Amino acid sequence: MSRRAWAGFGALPLAALAIAACGACDPIITIAGANFPSWLWCMIVGAILAAGLRPLLVLARLEPHLGPLTIFYPSLIAMFAMIVWVIFFNRV
C-alpha cells in the first residue's frame, strides 16, 4: 500500500475512541427503574411544546403563512428540544 493509503488508518483509532467516549457523556434519566437517554426526554418535551403552540398559531391565524408545515413543525420540535437540552443539561 502507498504511504497515502496508510495515512487514513492513523485516524481510525482516534475516531473509534471519540465515538466510544460520546456514549459515556450522555446524561441518563431514570424513570420507574428504566434508564432513558436525556435526548429522548428532550424530544418528547419539544413535541409536547410544539403541539401546545399549534392551537395558538391557528387561533392567531398565522398557520397559513408559515410555509410548508411538514418542515415547520419538525423544526419547531427540534428547536424546543434543543432549548430544553440547554436549560436542563448544559454543563458549562
N, C-alpha and C positions, 0 to 999 in steps of 0.2 A: 504494500500500500504506500501511497505517496505521503509525504510529510503533511500536506494539506488535509488529507483524509483523516490522519491521526489527530489533528488539532481539535476536531469536534468531539472526540472521545474524552478529552480533558474536562469538558464542561458537563459531561453526563453524570459523574458522581456528585458534583455540586448541585445540579438541578434536582437529582433524586433526594438529596439532603434538604433542599429548600421545600420540596413538596411534602416530605415527611414531617418537617417542622411546622408546617402550616396547620396540620391537624391538631397539634398539641396546643396551639394558641386559641382555638375556637372555644368560647365560653359555652358551658353546658348548663341547661336549666333542668332541674328535676321536678317533675310533676307526678304526684302519686306513685313515686318509686320508679318512674320511667325517665330516662335521660333523653333530652331533645337538644339539638343544636340551637343556639340563640338566633341564627339567621332565619330558621323556620318560624320561630315566635315573631320575629320582626316582620316577616312576610304576611303572617296571619293578621297581625295588628294593622299593617298597611292596607290589607284588603278590607278590613272592617272599617277603617277610617275613610277609605275611598267610597265604600258603599254608603257610609253615612253622609258623605259630601254630595253624592249624586242627587238626592231629593232637593237639596238646596240649590244646586245648579239648574234643575228642572223648574223649581219654583221661581227662580230669578230669570228664567227663560234664556239662559246662557248656553244650554247644551247644544242647540243647533249651530252655534257659532264656534264650537270647539274644534272643528275639523273631523278627521276620521276617529270615531270613538273607539275603534279597535286598537288604535295606537295611544289615544289619550288616557284611557282608564288603566291599562297596564303600566304606563309611565307614571301615572299618579300613584299607583300601588307601590312601585319601586321607589318613588320619591319619599313617600310616607315611611316605607320600610327603612330607608337609609337615615331618615331623620330620627326614627326610633332607635336605630343602632347607635347613632352618635350620642343621643341623650342618655341611653342606659348602659352602653357597653364601650364607650370611649375610655381608654386607659391613659390618656395623655395628661 
